[in-house]
Amino acid sequence: MTHARRFMLALAALVVLGLSVAGGAGSALAADKDVFTVSGIKVDVRDKDAATAKIKAIQQAQVKAFHKLLRRIASEEAWGRLKSIGPRAIGRMMSSLSVQEEHTGPRRYIGKLTIRFMPRKVRAALRKAGAGYVTRQAPRVLVVPVWKGPEGPVLFKDNPWRKAWEKLDAANALVPVLIPVGDLTDSQTISAEDALARDKVKLEALQMRYDTQGVLVAIAEPAGDNAVHASMTGSSPVGEIAFDKTYISTDGGIAAAAEQAARRFHTVMTYKWKKKIAAERAARAAKSPARASTRLTVNVPFHSLREWQSLQARIRTTPGVVGVDVSTLSGTGAIISLASSLSLPRLQAALQQSRLYLQQANGRWYLQAY
């Protein structure tokens, strides 16, 4: 039996034994708290029959989910280095798969899937690649999106701003964001006017209902046929939030501009959280004894004195770096002795969090910014 055949049979067994239809508020809530769970993966595959199409769809879904996970917890550079990992290797990191929606037809399978990966194996793959990552989730944040349209503010119905946040599907992201469901209880708890006025009592009641550690009011309004002006201010678990900007979509109109704004807001919130974690790691490292377990002679190329000063600051403030001695300095580069309390793979990962890439070439170590 060929390797490909065995792989397809293993996937078929996973389909039969491991799939479950998501259901129940409790199970959904548990999934929301897991950064290694990736939901909303859409697939549409045709093949000789529906069963074969389904197996191929699962292969596609696990690759899509893995790439989404990488973008969630690792740097863009790390994602670029790991995106070539094949379906078999990704499949070995997968823990479970559940079906959110599915439809089958002659020689076709359409589905929306949730895939959970094994944390230990994902972390091992990232460490092996020397990729920096953050897997500690922020406390959940409730975002209340208010749309200020021509006919007045709206909160739940006919709200393109709310739809943009829903489409973000960030309930189990690194910074989990929930949106009020907009049922009768929500509408009786708070109105669009209450949200605009930042009614503390009503916002706290909404926050208690969704069991989050923060609640933010996000406001958007049309700024032409293809633009929205969006703002969001307040305190959150990731720090102080202060967004106020107009977003323009060259194609897609108001809806696309709103989606662009929501994505950007969430991206910045995620960046703030990663920065907060990095600061905490640096504080812990500063309190611990400075013991060097890695010592390297490293070439650091640069183009100007200003760039060298910036590089020095980033190297010295990287968590785990306990010593930087300059042995040679010229107008185009330096040779330094780098000491770290971390193992080499962990040092490479820490430097990547400072946007520094440590690699070996022709028997020498080089450190460059990216």
N, C-alpha and C positions, 0 to 999 in steps of 0.2 A: 504493500500500500504506500502510495507516495505521501510526502510531507504535506502537500497541498490538500490531498484527500482527507488525511487525518485531521488537519486544521478545520476543514469544513464540517467534519463529523463532530468535532469538539464544539464548534459553534452551534450546531444543531442541538446538541445535548444541553447547552446553555439555554437555548431558546425554550426547550421543553421543561427543564428542571428549574432554571433560575429566574425566569421572568415572572413578574407579578404586576397586576394592575394597581397603580397608586390609588389609595383611598383612605379616608378617615382623617380628621383634623389632626389627631395626635401624630400619626406617621408623617404627615406633611410638615408639621412643625419640627419634628426631629430632623428631617432632611434639610430644612432651612438652615440648621445650625452647623452643617457640615461643609467645610470649604472644599472637600474632595468630592462632593456630589455635584454633578453638572446636569441640569435639567433643560428641557425645551429644545432638545436636539432634533431637528426635522430632517427626514429622509424621504426620498421618492425614487424608487428603483424599479426597473423593468428587467425581466429575464424570461427564461423558458417557461417558468411556472411561478405561482405566488410564493411557494415555499422557498425556492432558490432565491427569489428576489428578496425575501425577508432576511435570509442569512447574509446576503451581500449588503443589505441595508444596515444590519448590525455592525458589519465591518466598517462601513462608512461612518456610522454614528459614533463608534468608539474612537476613531481617529479625530473626528470633529470635536468630540468632547475633550479629548486629551489636549488638543490645541487650545481650546477655550480655557482649560484648567491652567495651562502654562501661562497664557496671557493674564490670568487672574493672579497667580502667586509668584511668577518670576518676571525678570526684566525682559524687555523686548529683545535684547541681544541674546539672552538665554533661550527665548522661544525660537529665534532664528537658528540657533545651533542645534536644537532638539527637534525641530519640526520634521526632519527627515526620518525619524523613528517609524518603523513599519508597523502594520496592523498586528502582526504576531507578537512583537515586543510589547505593544500597547495592550493587547489582549491579556498578556500575563500580569499586567498591573491592574486589570479591571476586577473589582470585587463583586458587583452585582449590576443588574440591568432591569429596569421596570418600564412598562408601557404606559404613557400618559394618554395617547390616542393612537388608533390604528385603523386602516381601511385596506382591504385587499380586493383585487379584481383579477381578471385574466392576465397572468404574467406580470402583475404589478403589486407592489407593496408601498403604502404611504403611512408614515408613522411619526409620532413625536415621542422621544424616549428620554429617560433619565438614567444616567450612568454614574456609578460610584466607583472610585479608584481606591486601591489599598495605599494608605498614607506612607507606610514604611517603604514600599517599593518605589513610589513616586519620588520620595526624598532621596533614596539611594541613586536613582537615575540622575537626579539633579546634581547630587554631590559628585557623582562620577564624571559628569560633564563640567564640573567646576562652576556651576550656575548658582547665582544668588537667588534666594527666594524668601518669602514670608508666608507662613501658613496659619498664623494666629489670627483668628477672625476678630473683627471689632464687634462691640455690642450692637445689637440691631437698632436701626434708626427708622422712625416713621416719618415719611414725607407726605405732607398735605398739599397737593397741587391745586392752585386756584387759577382759573382762566378769566382774564378781564376782557371779555368780548364787547362788541358794539351794543349788545342788549343788556349789559351788566355782568357782574361776576358770577361764575358758576363753579361748583365744586365737584358734583358727581355726574350730572347728565350733560351730554353734548360738550365735553371738555377735551379738546385735542391735547392739552398739556398733560392731563391725567393719563390719556392713552399712551403718550410718549414715555412716561415713567413706567407704566405697566409693561410696555414692550421691552423695556430695559431688562426685565426678568432678573432682578438683582437680589432676590430673597436669600440666596445662599452664596453670594459673592463674598470677597474678602471684607468689604464693608456692606453688610446685609441691609437692604432697604426694603421696607414694606410700604404699601399704599393702601389706604382704607378701602374696603370692598364696596362701600357705598350702598349698603343695605338700609333697611328701615331704622335700625338702631343707630347707625352712623348719621343718617340724615336728621334724626331726632336729637342727636348729641351736639352737632355743630352745623352751622350754615357757612356759606361762602363769606358773608359779611363778618361772621364771628372770626373766621380764620384770618381775614384781612386785618381785623382789629387786634389780632394776636390775643384773643380772649384766653387768659391763662387757665381759668377753671375748666373751660370746655376742651382746650387742647390737652390738659392733663388727664381729663376723663377719657379722651380718645387714646392717649398714650397708654393708660392703664388697661384699656380694652385689648390692645395689641401687644402688651407686655414688652415694650421697648424701653431703652435707656435714654432715648432722645426723640424729640419731635421738632420738625422743621417745616415752616410754611414756605412753599415755593410758588412764586407768582410769575405769570407770563401773560403777555398781551401781544396782539398782532402789531407789526411795524412795517406794514406794506403787504403785498401779495405773497411774498416768499421769505418773510423774516419775522422773527419774534424777539421781543425784549423780555429777558428773564432775569429774575433776582431771587436770592435766598440768603437770609441772614439768621444768625443765632448760634447758640452753643450746642455742641454735639459730642459724642464720645471720641471723635477724631480731632477735636479742637474747635476753635471759633470758625464759623463759616461766614463768608462775605462775598457773594457772587452778584454781579450786576453787569450784564452785557447783552448786546444784540447779536443774534445769530441769523445768518443768511443762508438759504439753500438755493443753489443754482438750478436744482431740478427736484421737484417734489412738493413745492409750495410750503404752506404753513405747517403741515403735518411733519414734513421732513426737517424743517428748521427746528421744530419743537423737539424732535427726536435727537437732533444734533446737540441741542442745549442740555437735555437730560443726560446724554452720554458724557458730555464734557463735565457737567457738575459732578457726576459720580466718579469720573476718572480723577478729578482733583481731590475728591474726598478720599479715594483709595491712596493717592500719592501722599496725602497728609497722614494717613494711618501708617503707611510704610515708614515714613520719616519719623513718626512718633516711636515706632518699634525700634528703629535704628538708634534713636537717642537713648532709649531705655537700655539697649544692649551696651551702648558705649558707657553709660553710667555704671552698669554692673561690672564691666571690664575694668573701669577706673578704680573700683573698690577692691577688686581681687588682686592678689599678688601678681606682679609682672614677671612671669616666667616664660622664657623663650623656648618653644618646642620646634620652631622652624627658623632657620637662618639662611638667607640667600644673598648672593651678590647679584644685583639687578641693574640692567641698563635702562635708563629713563630718557628717551629722546624728547626734545621740545624745540620750538621755533623762536621763542622769545623769553626774556627774563620774566615777564608777567606770567607767561604760561608756566614756567618753572615754579614760580611762587605759588600759583594756584594748585599745581600738582603736589607740591610739598604739603600744603595745607590739607588736601584730600587724603594723602597717604597717612599723615600723622594722626588725623582724626578718625581713621577707619578703626572700628572696634577690633581688638585683638592685636593691633600693631603696638609693640612695646619699645621699639627702637629703630631710628633711621639715622644712619651715619653716612655722610657724603665723603667718598674717597677721591672722586675725580669730578671736576666740573668744567665744562667748556661752553661755547656759545650755542652748541646744537644738542647738548645732552649731558647727562650725569651718570656716574656709576655710584650706587648706594649699597650699603650693607643693611638689609632689611631683617629685623627680628620680630617674631610674632609668637604669642602664647597659643596660637591655633595650629592644627595640623595643616599641611599644604592645601588639601582640597577645601578645608573650611576657610583658610586665609584667602584663597582665590574667590570663594563665594562672598566673603566679607568685602573684599576689594570691589567686586562687581556692584555691590550695593552703593559704593562710592563712585560708581561709573568708571572703574579702572580695570583694565584687562591684563592679567598676569599670565604670560605664556612662555614656553621654552622653544627656542629655534636654534638649530646648529650648536646645541650644547650650552647655549647662554639663555639667561632669563631676561625678559623684556617686560616693562610695565608701561602701558599706554592708556590714555583717556579715550572714551568713546561717547 
